Amino acid sequence: MRNTLNAAILASFGAILFATTALAEWNYSGPPSVPNAFIQTNNMSLELQCDRIRFSPAGYDSSQDIERKQGLSIRFMSNGSTEVGAFQAGASNASIGIVDNYPVEIVFSDAADYAFVLDQIAANAVLNLAMIDQDVTYGIFGLEGSAAAIRSLRAECRKLDQSATPLEAPEGVVYCGGGAVQRQIEYMILDNPQGEWDARVTVNGETIWAMTAYSYFGSNQQPPKGFVVALLREDKSEFLVFRDGDKDWVEFGDYTYRKCN
């Protein structure tokens, strides 16, 4: 949840904070890669994307701890000793997990929550990423230059939102099915992609970038009847889209998901 805290002078913590704050510059990286504002140090990195944060702490055990606890305390400091706000990311307002074998990814359920986090990062001097239930810090980052990087990120994210149009007609086609875990699947393909991630796939409300492939498993073999496109998501999952006459379906894993709206 979002909250603004009363300013508190933390003298002893401030001395530690100045000694351990990551000294690096914020930068922005745009297309053809996924747009992101980032800071990189010798042993940590923090990446802000359009709808999520990726944090690589100094040790893999910290990534595991954040995923296991399903929480991260995002604390904003106006200087080295004054905490002025915080956001408690947890299972109720975000999806938290390890991606690409190491970074922790926090995908925000509510765009307003993420907007609050970006606003606070841009406006303050120090960011403290801490344990959700204890006063233990995973990483501290200086925020000088973050405002400019976040402005560039937001501008590019707005462009991507404006260029996103559904491939399917009518809009909003939903595919339903599954086994013990029932899923609703939707996808969108961008008209004007500016990188390899030219689509988005949403499963049960969680949206992840994807790339399209119009050859069947990258081969020259004849695709099955009705094959339209393969969607290869950033998390390595694959979705095969089919249409045959008035029948529309998606194959994902061991299940077939039929059009349900």
Helices and strands as residue ranges (DSSP letters): E 2-3, E 8-9, H 11-20, E 26-29, E 36-40, E 45-48, E 52-56, H 60-69, E 71-77, E 82-90, E 94-98, E 104-108, H 111-123, E 126-130, E 137-142, H 146-163, E 164-165, E 175-178, E 182-190, E 199-203, E 206-213, G 216-218, E 227-233, E 238-244, E 247-252, E 255-259
